Amino acid sequence: MRILLAPMEGLLDHTLRDVLTRVGGVDLCVSEFIRVTDQLLPNRVFTRIVPELRQGGRTAAGTPVRAQLLGSDPACLADNAARLAALGPAGIDLNFGCPAPTVNRHRGGAVLLDEPQLVHAIVAAVRRAVPASMPVSAKMRLGHRDETLMLDNAHAIASAGASELVVHGRTKLHGYRPPAYWDRIARIREAVAIPVVANGEVWTADDALRCLAESGCDALMLGRGIVADPGLAWAVRAALGGPAAEGAAVPGWEVLPPLLLHFWQRTATHVAPRHRSGRLKQWLNLLRRRFPQAQALFDALRTVNDPQQIDVLLSAPDFLRGLDHQAQLVPLVLDGDVVAVHGAAEAALG
Ligand SMILES: Cc1cc2nc3c(=O)[nH]c(=O)nc-3n(C[C@H](O)[C@H](O)[C@H](O)COP(=O)(O)O)c2cc1C
């Protein structure tokens, strides 16, 4: 069983990839999208978004990172893919799922699912442009407004030479509202000969077991769920009776304090001081779904934005001793879309 770490632009960047792959249980990461319009991007754009390219296409923990491109012009995507390939990622992934209005207005992401022929042309052009040894994969939603073209798109991707297809079991119109339709992923898996990876709404090991059963896939991509619970990949492996089940405990809160500090310190290298606290709170906002200690820390930091004050707080010996606070309803909004809602009921369920 393979577990992939999802691309999440604005949430799961190289810093969080570093942290989450240190916790482990993940076989492969896909980077957040690199947007291609009509230009050949300079190498520094690729290495800024995917700095792992400077270390053999792997995170510090050694987990391979596939770089994701987003765009609609096959020739320009192919040129950029060739340049990117020379930097040595663990493959190139193509985005056919992004619902962001700014991206869709420019005919990128999920709206491409209205045009399976264009999807085919993009995958084929990129496949031709990069060395045969380099995997070219794709990630799609079930469709733009509905799922009528889902099999056409999956066929388009597979017949253009993609080595793997990740399916997020929702249309663009579904946004991020539960549920994810894992049974539709099964229909796609049955229709194409390439491996299909199931994605969407896996927050617990139980969800993972149901998703695997309903989709019939043997690979999962974890997004918000593993950001909320960095031990989730190990929990899934344990639930499946894999190596983690044999003695090794599933990592819980106890592994997180040093990683939170590491994450915080790493943000100093590439995030403007005024945005640093926001990045930390964004992660804590998901972590508090699972950990009361993260809720306590979130509460303690709610009104604190000064990096120096946060340095002091995070370095205090007992900052991690959390109280089991009742959570309030807090939507996590990105690009005008509610991507997660954290509520008191969910907190009570853990
Ligand atoms: C904040 C955010 C940013 C995302 N950015 C990307 C992206 O750059 N590329 C992509 O293919 N999918 C992106 N996605 C979609 C996720 O990869 C994933 O398909 C989706 O979150 C469903 O999985 P989950 O329920 O496990 O989170 C993003 C999702 C979120 C919430």
The ligand as an SDF file (V2000), in Angstrom:
LIG
                    3D

 31 33  0  0  0  0  0  0  0  0999 V2000
   -5.4070   24.7020    0.6650 C   0  0  0  0  0  0  0  0  0  0  0  0
   -5.4220   23.6850   -0.4170 C   0  0  0  0  0  0  0  0  0  0  0  0
   -4.5660   23.8210   -1.4960 C   0  0  0  0  0  0  0  0  0  0  0  0
   -4.5630   22.8640   -2.5150 C   0  0  0  0  0  0  0  0  0  0  0  0
   -3.6480   22.9790   -3.5340 N   0  0  0  0  0  0  0  0  0  0  0  0
   -3.5910   22.0020   -4.4810 C   0  0  0  0  0  0  0  0  0  0  0  0
   -2.5660   22.0360   -5.4780 C   0  0  0  0  0  0  0  0  0  0  0  0
   -1.6880   22.8980   -5.5070 O   0  0  0  0  0  0  0  0  0  0  0  0
   -2.5950   21.0470   -6.4250 N   0  0  0  0  0  0  0  0  0  0  0  0
   -3.5260   20.0510   -6.4080 C   0  0  0  0  0  0  0  0  0  0  0  0
   -3.5030   19.1870   -7.2760 O   0  0  0  0  0  0  0  0  0  0  0  0
   -4.4570   19.9690   -5.4440 N   0  0  0  0  0  0  0  0  0  0  0  0
   -4.4940   20.9230   -4.4710 C   0  0  0  0  0  0  0  0  0  0  0  0
   -5.4210   20.8120   -3.4620 N   0  0  0  0  0  0  0  0  0  0  0  0
   -6.2850   19.6400   -3.3900 C   0  0  0  0  0  0  0  0  0  0  0  0
   -5.6660   18.5640   -2.4760 C   0  0  0  0  0  0  0  0  0  0  0  0
   -4.4740   18.0540   -3.0470 O   0  0  0  0  0  0  0  0  0  0  0  0
   -6.6300   17.3940   -2.2410 C   0  0  0  0  0  0  0  0  0  0  0  0
   -7.0030   16.8760   -3.4860 O   0  0  0  0  0  0  0  0  0  0  0  0
   -7.8910   17.8200   -1.4790 C   0  0  0  0  0  0  0  0  0  0  0  0
   -7.5540   18.6280   -0.3660 O   0  0  0  0  0  0  0  0  0  0  0  0
   -8.6910   16.6070   -1.0090 C   0  0  0  0  0  0  0  0  0  0  0  0
   -7.9000   15.8090   -0.1740 O   0  0  0  0  0  0  0  0  0  0  0  0
   -8.0600   15.8630    1.4320 P   0  0  0  0  0  0  0  0  0  0  0  0
   -9.5360   15.7190    1.7350 O   0  0  0  0  0  0  0  0  0  0  0  0
   -7.2230   14.7050    1.9120 O   0  0  0  0  0  0  0  0  0  0  0  0
   -7.5490   17.1870    1.8740 O   0  0  0  0  0  0  0  0  0  0  0  0
   -5.4520   21.7660   -2.4550 C   0  0  0  0  0  0  0  0  0  0  0  0
   -6.3070   21.6470   -1.3630 C   0  0  0  0  0  0  0  0  0  0  0  0
   -6.3070   22.5810   -0.3460 C   0  0  0  0  0  0  0  0  0  0  0  0
   -7.2260   22.3950    0.8210 C   0  0  0  0  0  0  0  0  0  0  0  0
  1  2  1  0
  2  3  1  0
  2 30  2  0
  3  4  2  0
  4  5  1  0
  4 28  1  0
  5  6  2  0
  6  7  1  0
  6 13  1  0
  7  8  2  0
  7  9  1  0
  9 10  1  0
 10 11  2  0
 10 12  1  0
 12 13  2  0
 13 14  1  0
 14 15  1  0
 14 28  1  0
 15 16  1  0
 16 17  1  0
 16 18  1  0
 18 19  1  0
 18 20  1  0
 20 21  1  0
 20 22  1  0
 22 23  1  0
 23 24  1  0
 24 25  2  0
 24 26  1  0
 24 27  1  0
 28 29  2  0
 29 30  1  0
 30 31  1  0
M  END
$$$$
